[in-house]
Amino acid sequence: MPANTAKGYPYPVGTDRVMDGDNDIRALAEAVDTKVGLACSGKVTPPVPGALNTPVSVAVTFPAGLFSVAPIVVANPDTNSPHLTVGSASGATATGCLVWYAKTSGGLVSVPVNWVARQG
């Protein structure tokens, strides 16, 4: 009979039979899938928006087959730029989303935007 960690992950103990190891490993893998969920992250380098304070979007594509439903997505500029505001990620599906941003002052060159998507 496996034991559980403080966070509920099962593990085998010294008295478990070796032949039951596959069941223990499966239980651990399922617990990790359930508790951790699925996640991915990346960086997009959007083109420089033309007009000030006009929201524009850039498409983000998630790895094929990773998510079974739309994940939660968070986005932030890669640098602390006073010229760019990343407003939100929207329209998330299992395959991708849009990251919205706007140029808030002149002189901006392209600033990369980091994003993280998590299901579960």
Contact map, one row per residue, 1 for C-alpha under 8 A:
111000000001101100000000000000000000000000000000000000000000000000000000000000000000000000000000000000000000000000000000
111100000111100100000001000000000000000000000000000000000000000000000000000000000000000000000000000000000000000000000000
111110000111100000000000000000000000000000000000000000000000000000000000000000000000000000000000000000000000000000000000
011111111110000000000000000000000000000000000000000000000000000000000000000000000000000000000000000000000000000000000000
001111111110000000000000000000000000000000000000000000000000000000000000000000000000000000000000000000000000000000000000
000111111000000000000000000000000000000000000000000000000000000000000000000000000000000000000000000000000000000000000000
000111111000000000000000000000000000000000000000000000000000000000000000000000000000000000000000000000000000000000000000
000111111100000000000000000000100000000000000000000000000000000000000000000000000000000000000000000000000000000000000000
000111111110000000000000000100110000000000000000000000000000000000000000000000000000000000000000000000000000000000000000
011110011111000000000001001100100000000000000000000000000000000000000000000000000000000000000000000000000000000000000000
011110001111100000000001100100000000000000000000000000000000000000000000000000000000000000000000000000000000000000000000
111000000111110100001001000000000000000000000000000000000000000000000000000000000000000000000000000000000000000000000000
111000000011111100000000000000000000000000000000000000000000000000000000000000000000000000000000000000000000000000000000
000000000001111100000000000000000000000000000000000000000000000000000000000000000000000000000000000000000000000000000000
100000000000111110000000000000000000000000000000000000000000000000000000000000000000000000000000000000000000000000000000
110000000001111111011000000000000000000000000000000000000000000000000000000000000000000000000000000000000000000000000000
000000000000001111111000000000000000000000000000000000000000000000000000000000000000000000000000000000000000000000000000
000000000000000111111000000000000000000000000000000000000000000000000000000000000000000000000000000000000000000000000000
000000000000000011111100000000000000000000000000000000000000000000000000000000000000000000000000000000000000000000000000
000000000000000111111111000000000000000000000000000000000000000000000000000000000000000000000000000000000000000000000000
000000000001000111111111100000000000000000000000000000000000000000000000000000000000000000000000000000000000000000000000
000000000000000000111111110000000000000000000000000000000000000000000000000000000000000000000000000000000000000000000000
000000000000000000011111111000000000000000000000000000000000000000000000000000000000000000000000000000000000000000000000
010000000111000000011111111100000000000000000000000000000000000000000000000000000000000000000000000000000000000000000000
000000000010000000001111111110000000000000000000000000000000000000000000000000000000000000000000000000000000000000000000
000000000000000000000111111111000000000000000000000000000000000000000000000000000000000000000000000000000000000000000000
000000000100000000000011111111100000000000000000000000000000000000000000000000000000000000000000000000000000000000000000
000000001110000000000001111111110000000000000000000000000000000000000000000000000000000000000000000000000000000000000000
000000000000000000000000111111111000000000000000000000000000000000000000000000000000000000000000000000000000000000000000
000000000000000000000000011111111100000000000000000000000000000000000000000000000000000000000000000000000000000000000000
000000011100000000000000001111111110000000000000000000000000000000000000000000000000000000000000000000000000000000000000
000000001000000000000000000111111111100000000000000000000000000000000000000000000000000000000000000000000000000000000000
000000000000000000000000000011111111110000000000000000000000000000000000000000000000000000000000000000000000000000000000
000000000000000000000000000001111111100000000000000000000000000000000000000000000000000000000000000000000000000000000001
000000000000000000000000000000111111100000000000000000000000000000000000000000000000000000000000000000000000000000000001
000000000000000000000000000000011111110000000000000000000000000000000000000000000000000000000000000000000000000000000001
000000000000000000000000000000011111111000000000000000000000000000000000000000000000000000000000000000000000000000000111
000000000000000000000000000000001001111100000000000000000000000001100000000000000000000000000000000000000000000000000111
000000000000000000000000000000000000111110000000000000000000000000000000000000000000000000000000000000000000000000011110
000000000000000000000000000000000000011111000000000000000000011000000000000000000000000000000000000000000000000000011100
000000000000000000000000000000000000001111100000000000000000000000000000000000000000000000000000000000000000000001111000
000000000000000000000000000000000000000111110000000000000000000000000000000000000000000000000000000000000000000001110000
000000000000000000000000000000000000000011111000000000000000000000000000000000000000000000000000000000000000000111100000
000000000000000000000000000000000000000001111100000000000101000000000000000000000000000000000000000000000000000111000000
000000000000000000000000000000000000000000111110000000000000000000000000000000000000000000000000000000000000011110000000
000000000000000000000000000000000000000000011111000000000100000000000000000000000000000000000000000000000000011110000000
000000000000000000000000000000000000000000001111100000000000000000000000000000000000000000000000000000000000010000000000
000000000000000000000000000000000000000000000111110000000000000000000000000000000000000000000000000000100001111000000000
000000000000000000000000000000000000000000000011111101010000000000000000000000000000000000000000000001100000000000000000
000000000000000000000000000000000000000000000001111100000000000000000000000000000000000000000000000000100000000000000000
000000000000000000000000000000000000000000000000111111000000000000000000000000000000000000000000000000100000000000000000
000000000000000000000000000000000000000000000000111111000000000000000000000000000000000000000000000001111100000000000000
000000000000000000000000000000000000000000000000001111100000000000000000000000000000000000000000000001110000000000000000
000000000000000000000000000000000000000000000000101111110000000000000000000000000000000000000000000001100000000000000000
000000000000000000000000000000000000000000000000000011111000000000000000000000000000000000000000000111100000000000000000
000000000000000000000000000000000000000000000000100001111100000000000000000000000000000000000000000111000000000000000000
000000000000000000000000000000000000000000000000000000111110000000000000000000000000000000000000011110000000000000000000
000000000000000000000000000000000000000000010100000000011111000000000000000000000000000000000000011100000000000000000000
000000000000000000000000000000000000000000000000000000001111100000000000000000000000000000000001111000000000000000000000
000000000000000000000000000000000000000000010000000000000111110000000000000000000000000000000001111000000000000000000000
000000000000000000000000000000000000000000000000000000000011111000000000000000000000000000000011100000000000000000000000
000000000000000000000000000000000000000100000000000000000001111101000000000000000000000000000111000000000000000000000000
000000000000000000000000000000000000000100000000000000000000111111000000000000000000000000000010000000000000000000000000
000000000000000000000000000000000000000000000000000000000000011111100000000000000000000000000010000000000000000000000000
000000000000000000000000000000000000000000000000000000000000001111110000000000000000000000000110000000000000000000000000
000000000000000000000000000000000000010000000000000000000000011111110000000000000000000000000100000000000000000000000000
000000000000000000000000000000000000010000000000000000000000000111111110000000000000000000000110000000000000000000000010
000000000000000000000000000000000000000000000000000000000000000011111100000000000000000000000100000000000000000000000000
000000000000000000000000000000000000000000000000000000000000000000111110000000000000000000001100000000000000000000000010
000000000000000000000000000000000000000000000000000000000000000000111111000000000000000000011110000000000000000000000010
000000000000000000000000000000000000000000000000000000000000000000101111100000000000000000011100000000000000000000001111
000000000000000000000000000000000000000000000000000000000000000000000111110000000000000000010000000000000000000000001110
000000000000000000000000000000000000000000000000000000000000000000000011111000000000000011010000000000000000000000111100
000000000000000000000000000000000000000000000000000000000000000000000001111100000000000110000000000000000000000000111000
000000000000000000000000000000000000000000000000000000000000000000000000111110000000010110000000001000000000000011110000
000000000000000000000000000000000000000000000000000000000000000000000000011111000000010000000000000000000000000011100000
000000000000000000000000000000000000000000000000000000000000000000000000001111111001110000000000000000000000001111000000
000000000000000000000000000000000000000000000000000000000000000000000000000111110000000000000000000000000000001111000000
000000000000000000000000000000000000000000000000000000000000000000000000000011111000000000000000000000000000001100000000
000000000000000000000000000000000000000000000000000000000000000000000000000011111100000000000000000000000000000000000000
000000000000000000000000000000000000000000000000000000000000000000000000000010111111000000000000000000000000001000000000
000000000000000000000000000000000000000000000000000000000000000000000000000000011111100000000000000000011000000000000000
000000000000000000000000000000000000000000000000000000000000000000000000000000001111100000000000000000111111000000000000
000000000000000000000000000000000000000000000000000000000000000000000000000010001111110000000000000011111001001000000000
000000000000000000000000000000000000000000000000000000000000000000000000000010000111111000000000000011110000000000000000
000000000000000000000000000000000000000000000000000000000000000000000000001110000001111100000000001111000000000010000000
000000000000000000000000000000000000000000000000000000000000000000000000000000000000111110000000001111000000000000000000
000000000000000000000000000000000000000000000000000000000000000000000000011000000000011111000000001110000000000000000000
000000000000000000000000000000000000000000000000000000000000000000000000111000000000001111110000111100000000000000000000
000000000000000000000000000000000000000000000000000000000000000000000000100000000000000111110000111100000000000000000000
000000000000000000000000000000000000000000000000000000000000000000000000000000000000000011111000110000000000000000000000
000000000000000000000000000000000000000000000000000000000000000000000111100000000000000011111111110000000000000000000000
000000000000000000000000000000000000000000000000000000000000000000001110000000000000000000111111100000000000000000000000
000000000000000000000000000000000000000000000000000000000000010011111110000000000000000000011111000000000000000000000000
000000000000000000000000000000000000000000000000000000000000111110100100000000000000000000011111100000000000000000000000
000000000000000000000000000000000000000000000000000000000011110000000000000000000000000000011111110000000000000000000000
000000000000000000000000000000000000000000000000000000000011100000000000000000000000000011111011111000000000000000000000
000000000000000000000000000000000000000000000000000000001111000000000000000000000000000011110001111100000000000000000000
000000000000000000000000000000000000000000000000000000001111000000000000001000000000011111000000111110000000000000000000
000000000000000000000000000000000000000000000000000000111100000000000000000000000000011111000000011111000000000000000000
000000000000000000000000000000000000000000000000000000111000000000000000000000000001111100000000001111100000000000000000
000000000000000000000000000000000000000000000000100111110000000000000000000000000001111000000000000111110000000000000000
000000000000000000000000000000000000000000000001111111100000000000000000000000000011100000000000000011111101000000000000
000000000000000000000000000000000000000000000000000110000000000000000000000000000111100000000000000001111100000000000000
000000000000000000000000000000000000000000000000000100000000000000000000000000000111000000000000000000111111000000000000
000000000000000000000000000000000000000000000000000100000000000000000000000000000010000000000000000000111111000000000000
000000000000000000000000000000000000000000000000000000000000000000000000000000000010000000000000000000001111100000000000
000000000000000000000000000000000000000000000001000000000000000000000000000000000011000000000000000000101111111000000000
000000000000000000000000000000000000000000000001000000000000000000000000000000000000000000000000000000000011111000000000
000000000000000000000000000000000000000000001111000000000000000000000000000000000000000000000000000000000001111100000000
000000000000000000000000000000000000000000001101000000000000000000000000000011101001000000000000000000000001111110000000
000000000000000000000000000000000000000000111100000000000000000000000000000011100000000000000000000000000000011111000000
000000000000000000000000000000000000000000111100000000000000000000000000001111000000010000000000000000000000001111100000
000000000000000000000000000000000000000011110000000000000000000000000000001111000000000000000000000000000000000111110000
000000000000000000000000000000000000000011100000000000000000000000000000111100000000000000000000000000000000000011111000
000000000000000000000000000000000000001111000000000000000000000000000000111000000000000000000000000000000000000001111100
000000000000000000000000000000000000001110000000000000000000000000000011110000000000000000000000000000000000000000111110
000000000000000000000000000000000000111100000000000000000000000000000011100000000000000000000000000000000000000000011111
000000000000000000000000000000000000111000000000000000000000000000101111000000000000000000000000000000000000000000001111
000000000000000000000000000000000111110000000000000000000000000000000010000000000000000000000000000000000000000000000111
